[in-house]
Amino acid sequence: MSSKTLTVGGGGSGASILGTAFIVMKLTGVIDWSWWWITAPFWGGAAILLVILAIAGLALLVFKLMERQ
């Protein structure tokens, strides 16, 4: 006798659910925010990562320049 397991996905991530909720609220007139803030859950994580990478790159550059002196 063999057993089979069915796995069902749990939906989207918290950010995508929040972003979808913001879009629905904007389109129904519940909130009057800028579209930048409405869509922030979709692009915000990537923006934070880019800022962190830029800061790390600048720190590395400063350390390399200080090492030369």
Sequence and secondary structure as in RCSB ss.txt:
>XXXX:A:sequence
MSSKTLTVGGGGSGASILGTAFIVMKLTGVIDWSWWWITAPFWGGAAILLVILAIAGLALLVFKLMERQ
>XXXX:A:secstr
             HHHHHHHHHHHHHHTTS    HHHHSHHHHHHHHHHHHHHHHHHHHHHHHHHHHH 
